[in-house]
Amino acid sequence: MITITELVTTDFFLFALVAGLSLALIAGPLGSLIVWRRMSYFGDTLAHSALLGIAVGLITNSNPQMAIIISCLLVGVLLVYLDKNPKISTDTVLGILAHSTLAIGVVILALTESVRINLEAYLFGALLTINVIDLIWVIAIMLIVISTLYYFWNDFLSVTVHAELAKTEGINVERMHLFLVLLIALTIAVSMKIVGVLLITSLLIIPPAAARKFAQSPEKMAILASLIGSAAVVLGLLLAFYVDAPVGPTIVVVATIFFLVLSVFTRAQKE
């Protein structure tokens, strides 16, 4: 069997590691905002809509990654509009959009005989198939997301803590909400190959949820969440290789174990 030293020097492992760590870095601050604002359902809806982008990209013979990004961004804008002008409850809208876009995407792919893709790879991730182009996309989006979060971090925090007070301070609350949704959309769009449509939101919320139990400030929580996510990526990659398990789900399982262990540890400390 190949040794760890040999494994970590292979191109496919290094590409997978860099892509996974890039997502973990984003998951810290972005995932923390998602947890604080209870927006996990927004993430699920955007993730499900990504499959529709795949279908549209393939049948129009356009760049699949660009089609996914455009699809997620459009659905993100639609979500913000519907949330601002509610005709029915937000939860209902999110549920309808999430499952209808996923279903439409699957049906289109099934009916298009000229197109054959590995659907499981998009649903659960195919991190070990990451290539140079995929890696460039991931790193580029990571830089955009991290830069935006860094520049607007105080505004995001103000809106999260007290939206009305943020308005009196001159912060455009609606714009910040739109920015956050679009950042989530971009992150999800380039993360499909890492953990897949069905699991991407979990990797955005589990590390921050685990970090929340120890952090004394928003910034410390974001940093700790990134560290937990990074550890889950590294251990998940190694474990998946040696037990021959799907990489994306294994990373999520490791992150979940971290969450459970830290939860038990926190409770034991209180007692």
Backbone bond lengths (Angstrom), bond angles and torsions (degrees), N, CA, C in turn:
res aa  C-N    CA-C-N  psi(-1)  N-CA   C-N-CA  omega(-1)  CA-C   N-CA-C  phi
1 M - - - 1.471 - - 1.532 109.80 -
2 I 1.306 115.97 144.44 1.458 121.36 -179.76 1.529 110.40 -64.34
3 T 1.318 117.09 139.79 1.461 121.38 -179.54 1.529 110.49 -83.10
4 I 1.337 115.79 165.76 1.462 120.21 179.04 1.529 110.74 -62.20
5 T 1.322 116.33 -39.62 1.469 120.39 179.28 1.524 111.32 -60.58
6 E 1.326 115.88 -42.64 1.466 120.08 178.67 1.526 110.83 -69.18
7 L 1.334 115.68 -37.99 1.468 120.36 -177.58 1.523 111.41 -63.66
8 V 1.330 116.44 -47.30 1.467 119.70 -173.85 1.525 113.08 -72.41
9 T 1.315 117.25 -7.09 1.471 119.86 177.25 1.522 112.63 -99.38
10 T 1.334 117.64 -0.56 1.464 120.72 178.41 1.520 109.69 -81.26
11 D 1.324 116.25 148.53 1.464 120.87 -178.36 1.521 111.84 -61.68
12 F 1.338 117.14 -45.07 1.463 119.48 -175.01 1.528 110.85 -63.99
13 F 1.341 117.48 -35.57 1.466 119.74 179.03 1.525 110.48 -71.72
14 L 1.326 117.27 -42.40 1.461 120.64 -179.89 1.523 111.36 -64.02
15 F 1.342 117.20 -42.14 1.463 120.56 177.08 1.531 110.12 -60.75
16 A 1.340 115.29 -45.90 1.463 120.21 -179.77 1.523 110.77 -62.79
17 L 1.315 116.44 -40.99 1.465 120.90 -178.69 1.525 111.52 -65.05
18 V 1.323 117.01 -46.19 1.470 120.71 -179.65 1.526 110.52 -64.24
19 A 1.332 116.72 -42.82 1.469 120.23 178.99 1.523 110.68 -63.42
20 G 1.327 116.67 -45.13 1.461 120.63 -179.87 1.515 112.50 -64.37
21 L 1.325 117.01 -42.61 1.463 120.42 179.05 1.529 111.49 -67.85
22 S 1.323 116.92 -31.95 1.471 120.21 175.97 1.522 110.47 -62.59
23 L 1.331 115.79 -43.89 1.461 119.61 177.71 1.523 110.67 -65.39
24 A 1.333 116.87 -40.15 1.464 120.46 179.58 1.525 110.93 -62.15
25 L 1.326 116.54 -38.24 1.463 121.01 178.53 1.524 110.90 -63.79
26 I 1.331 116.41 -41.43 1.464 120.79 177.35 1.523 110.48 -67.97
27 A 1.334 116.68 -39.56 1.464 121.87 -174.45 1.522 112.39 -61.05
28 G 1.341 117.27 -25.86 1.456 119.05 179.45 1.519 112.81 -61.10
29 P 1.330 118.49 -71.82 1.468 119.80 -178.88 1.525 114.24 -69.80
30 L 1.332 117.50 -42.86 1.464 119.59 -177.99 1.523 110.57 -67.69
31 G 1.324 116.80 -44.52 1.459 120.42 178.59 1.516 112.24 -63.38
32 S 1.330 116.79 -34.66 1.464 119.92 177.82 1.525 110.73 -62.84
33 L 1.328 116.45 -43.06 1.469 119.87 177.27 1.521 111.04 -63.27
34 I 1.325 116.75 -38.64 1.464 120.70 178.30 1.523 110.35 -62.60
35 V 1.341 116.76 -43.42 1.467 121.25 179.92 1.520 110.66 -66.47
36 W 1.321 117.56 -46.74 1.461 120.89 -179.11 1.520 111.82 -60.87
37 R 1.326 116.40 -39.26 1.466 119.98 -175.38 1.528 112.59 -95.14
38 R 1.327 115.91 4.82 1.471 121.77 177.51 1.529 111.14 53.27
39 M 1.326 114.63 53.04 1.464 121.10 -176.04 1.527 112.64 -110.65
40 S 1.325 117.37 23.10 1.466 119.02 -177.64 1.523 111.71 -61.72
41 Y 1.340 117.26 -32.77 1.468 119.59 178.70 1.529 111.45 -68.36
42 F 1.321 117.46 -30.74 1.464 119.99 173.95 1.524 109.43 -62.02
43 G 1.330 115.51 -43.60 1.460 120.03 178.30 1.514 112.54 -61.74
44 D 1.326 116.36 -43.00 1.469 120.21 178.65 1.523 111.14 -61.29
45 T 1.328 116.07 -43.15 1.463 120.01 -179.20 1.526 111.21 -63.64
46 L 1.314 116.62 -44.40 1.465 120.38 178.78 1.523 111.17 -64.97
47 A 1.329 116.89 -38.15 1.464 120.48 179.16 1.524 111.22 -64.93
48 H 1.316 116.54 -43.31 1.464 119.88 179.26 1.525 111.31 -65.23
49 S 1.331 116.14 -36.32 1.467 119.39 -178.55 1.523 111.94 -69.05
50 A 1.329 116.99 -19.75 1.465 120.23 -179.42 1.520 111.82 -62.07
51 L 1.332 116.38 -31.22 1.465 119.22 -179.88 1.525 110.83 -66.07
52 L 1.323 116.92 -32.92 1.460 120.34 175.44 1.525 109.69 -64.37
53 G 1.321 116.83 -37.64 1.460 120.48 176.98 1.516 112.10 -62.90
54 I 1.332 116.34 -38.59 1.466 120.46 176.59 1.517 110.39 -60.49
55 A 1.330 115.57 -47.74 1.463 120.61 -178.31 1.524 111.27 -61.00
56 V 1.326 116.33 -46.96 1.467 120.39 -179.59 1.527 110.49 -63.27
57 G 1.314 117.05 -41.98 1.457 120.72 -179.90 1.515 112.90 -62.49
58 L 1.329 116.11 -40.42 1.462 119.99 -177.63 1.525 112.42 -73.16
59 I 1.334 116.96 -42.36 1.466 118.43 -177.18 1.530 111.77 -75.08
60 T 1.330 117.52 -21.44 1.470 120.18 176.93 1.526 111.57 -95.71
61 N 1.318 115.04 1.38 1.471 121.36 178.32 1.529 111.80 58.37
62 S 1.334 115.47 36.66 1.463 120.60 178.05 1.528 109.41 -106.23
63 N 1.305 116.20 175.89 1.463 120.85 -179.72 1.527 109.94 -63.11
64 P 1.330 118.24 116.10 1.473 120.72 -176.63 1.524 112.74 -58.62
65 Q 1.328 117.50 -42.16 1.462 120.06 -178.40 1.519 111.44 -63.98
66 M 1.329 116.99 -42.51 1.454 120.20 178.24 1.525 110.74 -65.93
67 A 1.331 116.74 -38.59 1.465 120.72 178.28 1.525 110.83 -63.19
68 I 1.330 116.50 -39.84 1.465 120.69 178.45 1.523 110.21 -64.60
69 I 1.324 116.89 -44.77 1.464 121.03 -179.84 1.524 110.78 -61.61
70 I 1.333 116.68 -46.75 1.470 120.59 -179.88 1.520 110.52 -62.49
71 S 1.332 116.92 -43.23 1.462 121.42 179.57 1.524 111.06 -60.08
72 C 1.332 116.68 -47.40 1.463 120.56 -179.21 1.527 111.56 -64.72
73 L 1.331 116.91 -40.83 1.460 120.31 179.94 1.526 111.35 -65.59
74 L 1.337 116.70 -42.12 1.467 120.28 179.25 1.522 111.23 -64.05
75 V 1.323 116.49 -43.84 1.465 119.76 178.04 1.529 109.73 -65.31
76 G 1.335 117.11 -36.18 1.455 120.46 177.10 1.520 112.17 -61.38
77 V 1.328 116.55 -45.78 1.468 120.90 177.44 1.526 110.21 -62.16
78 L 1.335 116.79 -41.60 1.465 121.02 178.51 1.525 110.93 -62.09
79 L 1.325 116.96 -41.54 1.464 120.95 179.14 1.523 111.28 -62.07
80 V 1.322 116.10 -43.36 1.465 120.08 179.66 1.523 110.39 -64.05
81 Y 1.333 116.97 -41.77 1.466 120.89 179.22 1.527 111.05 -63.15
82 L 1.333 116.42 -47.00 1.463 120.39 -179.05 1.523 111.65 -67.02
83 D 1.327 116.51 -33.26 1.460 120.28 178.22 1.524 110.96 -69.28
84 K 1.334 115.64 -32.83 1.462 120.88 -179.88 1.524 111.42 -80.47
85 N 1.330 116.97 -29.70 1.472 121.88 -179.18 1.526 109.23 -123.63
86 P 1.335 117.06 69.70 1.472 120.24 -173.04 1.525 113.19 -71.29
87 K 1.316 115.45 126.67 1.460 121.67 170.37 1.530 109.10 -100.36
88 I 1.341 114.49 -35.61 1.457 121.63 172.85 1.524 107.15 -130.14
89 S 1.325 117.31 170.80 1.462 120.76 -174.77 1.526 111.61 -60.94
90 T 1.323 115.33 150.24 1.465 121.06 -178.55 1.521 111.50 -60.26
91 D 1.337 117.10 -42.30 1.468 120.36 179.89 1.524 111.48 -59.17
92 T 1.325 116.01 -40.10 1.465 120.10 179.68 1.524 110.87 -66.07
93 V 1.323 116.12 -44.18 1.469 120.49 178.45 1.521 110.86 -60.62
94 L 1.333 116.36 -44.86 1.462 120.49 -179.73 1.520 111.27 -62.24
95 G 1.326 116.09 -42.75 1.465 119.83 179.45 1.517 112.25 -63.77
96 I 1.328 116.40 -43.65 1.467 120.52 -179.63 1.527 110.81 -64.30
97 L 1.327 116.74 -48.88 1.467 120.17 -178.53 1.526 112.14 -64.45
98 A 1.326 116.49 -42.26 1.465 120.17 -177.41 1.518 111.51 -59.57
99 H 1.316 115.90 -51.51 1.461 118.93 -173.24 1.524 112.89 -81.89
100 S 1.328 117.18 -30.61 1.465 118.62 179.13 1.528 111.15 -70.53
101 T 1.333 117.67 -42.24 1.468 119.38 179.08 1.526 111.27 -66.35
102 L 1.327 116.66 -38.64 1.467 120.16 177.07 1.519 110.44 -63.23
103 A 1.337 116.26 -45.85 1.461 120.42 -178.68 1.528 111.59 -65.25
104 I 1.328 116.90 -43.06 1.468 120.22 179.34 1.523 110.43 -61.66
105 G 1.326 116.30 -42.72 1.460 120.08 178.60 1.515 112.46 -60.48
106 V 1.332 117.10 -44.77 1.469 121.37 179.61 1.521 110.94 -64.27
107 V 1.342 116.68 -42.99 1.471 120.73 -179.10 1.528 110.55 -64.25
108 I 1.326 117.25 -44.24 1.471 120.33 179.03 1.522 110.59 -59.50
109 L 1.317 116.63 -44.82 1.464 120.42 -179.97 1.523 111.38 -64.79
110 A 1.327 116.25 -37.35 1.464 120.04 -179.35 1.525 111.79 -69.86
111 L 1.336 117.07 -33.22 1.462 121.21 -176.76 1.527 113.04 -86.48
112 T 1.312 116.66 -11.61 1.461 120.14 -179.33 1.520 109.06 -92.77
113 E 1.316 116.57 97.01 1.461 121.38 -174.31 1.525 112.60 -66.74
114 S 1.323 116.54 -28.20 1.467 119.47 -177.58 1.527 112.59 -77.73
115 V 1.343 115.94 -8.83 1.461 120.31 -177.40 1.519 109.65 -113.76
116 R 1.312 116.40 125.60 1.458 121.26 176.81 1.527 108.03 -131.68
117 I 1.325 116.23 117.89 1.462 120.20 179.40 1.521 109.36 -129.31
118 N 1.298 115.16 163.14 1.458 121.37 175.13 1.525 107.69 -85.12
119 L 1.324 116.25 91.72 1.461 121.13 -175.13 1.526 111.47 -61.52
120 E 1.318 116.36 -35.30 1.467 120.29 -179.18 1.530 111.56 -60.63
121 A 1.335 116.05 -33.25 1.466 119.89 179.93 1.520 111.18 -64.59
122 Y 1.338 116.79 -36.05 1.456 119.92 179.40 1.524 111.68 -79.97
123 L 1.314 117.60 -28.76 1.461 121.00 -179.89 1.523 111.89 -77.56
124 F 1.337 117.00 -39.66 1.463 120.76 -174.52 1.527 113.71 -120.37
125 G 1.321 117.33 1.77 1.453 120.72 177.65 1.516 113.39 91.25
126 A 1.326 115.23 154.99 1.469 122.21 176.11 1.522 107.07 -146.46
127 L 1.321 115.06 64.12 1.459 121.22 -171.33 1.523 112.99 -60.37
128 L 1.323 116.82 -34.35 1.463 119.88 -176.81 1.529 112.92 -74.92
129 T 1.343 116.75 -5.73 1.468 119.76 177.27 1.530 111.74 -99.19
130 I 1.332 116.74 6.12 1.464 120.97 178.68 1.531 110.13 -58.43
131 N 1.336 116.16 130.69 1.467 120.02 177.00 1.529 110.29 -112.30
132 V 1.311 116.11 -175.76 1.468 120.79 -176.19 1.528 111.53 -61.17
133 I 1.334 116.59 -42.68 1.473 120.54 -179.69 1.525 110.36 -62.85
134 D 1.334 116.78 -45.70 1.467 120.41 177.52 1.524 110.68 -58.44
135 L 1.315 115.65 -42.17 1.464 120.62 -177.92 1.525 111.32 -65.19
136 I 1.320 116.27 -38.86 1.471 120.19 177.73 1.527 110.27 -62.60
137 W 1.338 116.47 -43.67 1.459 120.89 177.46 1.529 110.84 -58.71
138 V 1.329 115.96 -48.49 1.463 120.86 -177.43 1.526 110.94 -61.03
139 I 1.322 117.09 -47.57 1.464 120.90 -178.22 1.528 111.08 -66.01
140 A 1.326 116.99 -40.28 1.470 120.68 179.76 1.528 111.05 -62.39
141 I 1.326 116.21 -47.24 1.468 120.00 179.48 1.520 110.41 -66.60
142 M 1.332 117.11 -37.99 1.459 120.62 178.08 1.528 110.43 -58.44
143 L 1.320 116.94 -44.43 1.464 120.88 -179.67 1.524 111.36 -64.71
144 I 1.342 116.18 -39.63 1.468 120.18 178.10 1.523 110.62 -63.89
145 V 1.329 116.20 -47.26 1.467 121.06 -177.23 1.527 110.84 -65.45
146 I 1.322 116.89 -48.74 1.463 120.38 -178.51 1.530 111.13 -62.96
147 S 1.325 117.23 -41.72 1.469 120.93 179.57 1.525 110.99 -62.78
148 T 1.330 116.16 -43.59 1.467 120.42 179.85 1.522 111.12 -65.41
149 L 1.333 116.64 -43.76 1.463 120.33 178.79 1.526 111.17 -62.58
150 Y 1.317 116.29 -40.78 1.472 120.27 179.94 1.533 110.52 -64.80
151 Y 1.308 117.00 -42.86 1.466 120.92 -176.48 1.530 111.66 -69.44
152 F 1.348 116.39 -40.09 1.465 120.25 -175.29 1.533 112.63 -105.38
153 W 1.325 118.58 15.98 1.462 121.09 -172.52 1.533 112.44 -56.47
154 N 1.309 117.58 -47.68 1.465 120.42 -178.77 1.524 111.61 -63.60
155 D 1.330 116.52 -37.21 1.466 119.97 177.64 1.525 110.61 -66.43
156 F 1.335 116.68 -43.64 1.462 120.04 177.48 1.529 110.91 -59.35
157 L 1.327 116.70 -42.40 1.462 120.68 -179.98 1.526 111.09 -65.29
158 S 1.322 116.68 -42.98 1.468 120.62 -179.41 1.520 111.06 -61.25
159 V 1.324 116.28 -44.79 1.467 120.73 179.27 1.522 110.53 -65.29
160 T 1.323 117.06 -36.95 1.464 121.25 -179.31 1.523 111.40 -68.66
161 V 1.331 116.76 -42.74 1.464 120.98 -177.24 1.522 111.38 -71.13
162 H 1.326 117.21 -47.76 1.471 120.44 -177.20 1.525 108.72 -157.69
163 A 1.321 116.18 100.11 1.463 120.90 -175.24 1.527 112.11 -62.69
164 E 1.338 117.05 -41.86 1.463 119.78 -178.02 1.523 111.45 -65.64
165 L 1.321 115.96 -40.59 1.462 119.53 177.77 1.526 110.59 -66.16
166 A 1.328 116.13 -36.74 1.467 120.52 178.00 1.528 110.63 -61.64
167 K 1.334 116.43 -37.71 1.465 120.38 178.07 1.522 110.97 -61.86
168 T 1.327 116.28 -42.81 1.467 119.62 -179.54 1.525 111.59 -66.35
169 E 1.329 116.58 -21.54 1.467 121.03 177.80 1.526 112.04 -86.78
170 G 1.340 116.11 2.42 1.458 120.09 176.97 1.511 114.99 89.81
171 I 1.327 117.26 10.45 1.464 120.89 179.48 1.524 109.37 -85.45
172 N 1.310 116.37 132.19 1.463 121.63 177.46 1.526 108.26 -79.46
173 V 1.327 116.25 97.42 1.463 121.88 -173.87 1.522 111.52 -63.57
174 E 1.340 116.31 -43.26 1.469 119.72 -178.99 1.529 111.21 -63.18
175 R 1.316 116.11 -40.16 1.464 119.71 179.48 1.527 110.92 -65.46
176 M 1.331 117.17 -41.70 1.462 120.21 -179.94 1.527 110.77 -65.63
177 H 1.322 117.00 -36.05 1.465 120.34 176.93 1.525 110.19 -65.20
178 L 1.328 116.20 -42.53 1.461 120.54 177.48 1.527 110.54 -62.41
179 F 1.325 116.74 -45.49 1.467 120.37 178.61 1.526 111.05 -56.97
180 L 1.323 116.54 -44.60 1.464 120.32 -177.70 1.518 111.24 -63.60
181 V 1.326 116.68 -44.67 1.468 120.28 179.36 1.526 110.53 -63.05
182 L 1.328 117.38 -40.86 1.466 120.64 179.65 1.530 111.48 -67.14
183 L 1.323 117.35 -35.37 1.465 120.32 176.40 1.526 110.66 -66.13
184 I 1.326 116.05 -40.10 1.468 119.98 175.99 1.525 109.83 -62.91
185 A 1.332 116.03 -42.69 1.468 120.67 -179.83 1.523 111.24 -61.31
186 L 1.324 117.27 -45.36 1.466 120.99 179.32 1.526 111.23 -62.25
187 T 1.318 115.83 -43.79 1.468 120.27 -179.39 1.516 111.26 -62.31
188 I 1.308 116.27 -45.21 1.463 120.62 -179.74 1.525 110.64 -65.09
189 A 1.326 116.44 -39.66 1.464 120.53 -176.65 1.523 112.70 -60.60
190 V 1.328 117.23 -36.29 1.468 119.20 -178.08 1.524 112.75 -96.67
191 S 1.331 116.55 0.93 1.467 119.74 -176.49 1.518 113.75 -104.24
192 M 1.321 116.77 1.81 1.463 119.49 -175.07 1.519 112.57 -60.03
193 K 1.324 116.62 -39.76 1.463 119.33 -179.16 1.527 112.61 -72.58
194 I 1.308 116.82 -15.01 1.462 119.95 -176.93 1.525 111.01 -81.65
195 V 1.322 117.33 -55.06 1.471 119.74 179.00 1.523 113.50 -128.46
196 G 1.326 118.54 -6.11 1.453 120.75 175.24 1.519 114.60 91.03
197 V 1.326 114.80 163.88 1.460 122.68 -177.82 1.524 112.23 -57.56
198 L 1.328 116.69 -42.89 1.458 120.84 -172.05 1.527 113.66 -78.07
199 L 1.336 117.57 -14.95 1.462 119.81 -173.52 1.524 114.49 -121.39
200 I 1.331 117.37 -7.20 1.457 119.91 -173.26 1.525 112.24 -60.10
201 T 1.337 118.09 -41.17 1.462 119.96 -178.33 1.517 111.52 -64.04
202 S 1.333 116.26 -34.01 1.467 119.79 -179.33 1.519 111.32 -62.38
203 L 1.323 117.48 -36.73 1.460 120.29 179.97 1.529 111.47 -75.08
204 L 1.327 116.45 -17.38 1.459 120.19 176.52 1.526 112.15 -85.21
205 I 1.336 117.80 -24.81 1.468 119.37 -174.51 1.528 114.38 -110.37
206 I 1.343 118.54 -26.22 1.469 119.27 -177.08 1.532 112.26 -66.91
207 P 1.357 119.88 -49.59 1.474 118.59 178.23 1.536 113.88 -58.25
208 P 1.355 119.16 -45.53 1.467 118.00 176.65 1.528 112.88 -63.42
209 A 1.333 116.71 -36.20 1.463 119.47 178.55 1.522 110.91 -63.47
210 A 1.332 116.59 -37.46 1.464 120.73 177.20 1.528 111.07 -70.60
211 A 1.325 116.08 -40.94 1.470 120.69 -178.16 1.521 112.30 -69.05
212 R 1.308 116.39 -26.69 1.466 121.56 -176.00 1.529 111.95 -59.60
213 K 1.316 116.66 -27.98 1.455 121.50 -175.73 1.530 112.57 -74.10
214 F 1.335 117.21 -15.19 1.458 120.66 -175.29 1.523 113.86 -119.39
215 A 1.313 117.43 -24.91 1.464 120.72 -172.12 1.524 111.61 -74.16
216 Q 1.327 115.80 140.07 1.464 121.13 177.93 1.530 112.46 -99.72
217 S 1.321 117.10 -4.18 1.463 120.67 179.57 1.524 108.75 -150.83
218 P 1.331 117.54 160.13 1.467 120.07 178.71 1.523 112.83 -58.13
219 E 1.320 116.28 -40.94 1.462 119.82 -178.80 1.528 111.51 -66.08
220 K 1.325 116.71 -41.40 1.467 120.10 178.43 1.526 110.87 -65.28
221 M 1.326 116.00 -36.81 1.458 119.53 177.78 1.522 110.69 -64.28
222 A 1.321 117.38 -43.09 1.467 121.17 179.90 1.525 111.08 -63.08
223 I 1.338 116.46 -43.25 1.469 120.22 -179.93 1.520 110.93 -66.66
224 L 1.334 116.75 -45.37 1.466 120.58 -179.67 1.527 110.92 -64.01
225 A 1.331 116.67 -37.36 1.466 120.27 177.98 1.524 110.87 -63.24
226 S 1.329 116.50 -40.13 1.470 119.92 177.31 1.526 111.11 -63.43
227 L 1.328 116.71 -39.41 1.466 120.65 179.08 1.525 111.31 -66.66
228 I 1.328 116.74 -42.27 1.465 120.55 178.20 1.524 110.18 -64.50
229 G 1.327 116.59 -43.69 1.459 120.25 177.95 1.517 111.94 -62.34
230 S 1.329 116.63 -40.51 1.472 120.56 179.05 1.522 110.98 -64.30
231 A 1.326 116.69 -42.83 1.466 120.44 178.24 1.521 110.83 -62.86
232 A 1.334 116.74 -39.43 1.466 120.73 178.82 1.523 111.02 -64.41
233 V 1.327 116.66 -38.83 1.470 120.85 178.90 1.524 110.76 -64.55
234 V 1.321 116.89 -49.20 1.472 120.65 -177.41 1.523 110.92 -63.57
235 L 1.329 116.90 -51.22 1.465 120.14 -178.88 1.525 111.33 -66.49
236 G 1.336 116.58 -37.87 1.460 120.25 178.78 1.515 112.33 -63.58
237 L 1.324 116.42 -41.71 1.466 120.94 177.75 1.527 111.36 -61.27
238 L 1.323 116.56 -48.55 1.465 120.77 -178.96 1.525 111.46 -65.21
239 L 1.323 115.95 -44.42 1.464 120.09 -178.97 1.520 111.28 -64.41
240 A 1.330 116.56 -43.20 1.467 120.44 -179.77 1.518 111.13 -61.16
241 F 1.320 116.35 -38.66 1.466 119.83 -179.36 1.524 111.09 -66.69
242 Y 1.317 116.98 -43.59 1.460 119.60 -173.40 1.527 113.98 -81.71
243 V 1.322 117.84 -21.77 1.473 119.11 176.64 1.525 111.28 -105.34
244 D 1.355 115.65 1.86 1.465 121.63 178.64 1.528 111.30 58.35
245 A 1.341 115.46 53.64 1.462 121.95 179.68 1.523 109.30 -117.14
246 P 1.341 117.93 159.84 1.469 120.51 176.64 1.529 110.37 -59.89
247 V 1.314 116.45 134.89 1.465 120.34 -172.77 1.527 112.47 -68.16
248 G 1.337 117.11 -50.25 1.458 120.65 -177.41 1.515 113.10 -55.78
249 P 1.337 118.09 -56.10 1.463 119.59 178.03 1.527 113.20 -59.08
250 T 1.330 117.23 -35.54 1.470 119.88 179.71 1.523 111.11 -64.57
251 I 1.330 116.98 -40.85 1.468 120.76 177.35 1.525 110.39 -61.04
252 V 1.327 116.74 -43.05 1.461 120.84 179.44 1.524 110.59 -65.39
253 V 1.330 117.46 -39.36 1.468 121.13 177.85 1.527 110.37 -61.85
254 V 1.329 116.83 -44.37 1.470 120.73 178.64 1.528 110.40 -62.17
255 A 1.330 117.20 -42.90 1.467 120.74 177.99 1.525 110.70 -61.67
256 T 1.327 116.19 -39.49 1.462 120.84 178.70 1.522 110.95 -65.11
257 I 1.327 116.68 -40.07 1.469 120.76 177.31 1.528 110.22 -61.99
258 F 1.332 116.65 -43.03 1.467 120.30 175.93 1.528 110.40 -56.80
259 F 1.334 116.11 -45.68 1.460 120.96 -179.50 1.530 111.03 -60.21
260 L 1.331 116.70 -45.96 1.468 120.68 -178.43 1.528 111.50 -65.97
261 V 1.328 116.17 -44.65 1.470 120.20 -179.68 1.527 110.80 -62.81
262 L 1.325 116.73 -44.74 1.460 120.45 179.91 1.527 111.29 -66.86
263 S 1.333 116.87 -33.60 1.466 120.53 177.25 1.523 110.75 -65.54
264 V 1.334 116.26 -44.82 1.468 120.80 178.32 1.529 110.43 -63.84
265 F 1.326 116.05 -42.06 1.467 121.09 179.95 1.524 110.80 -62.19
266 T 1.317 116.55 -42.74 1.468 121.03 179.77 1.520 110.99 -64.32
267 R 1.323 116.21 -43.24 1.466 120.17 179.74 1.521 110.99 -65.46
268 A 1.325 116.34 -38.91 1.469 120.14 179.39 1.526 110.82 -64.82
269 Q 1.337 115.96 -37.26 1.461 119.88 178.85 1.528 111.53 -64.54
270 K 1.338 116.11 -39.10 1.462 120.57 -178.95 1.523 111.41 -67.84
271 E 1.337 115.57 -33.80 1.459 119.48 -179.21 1.523 111.13 -78.21
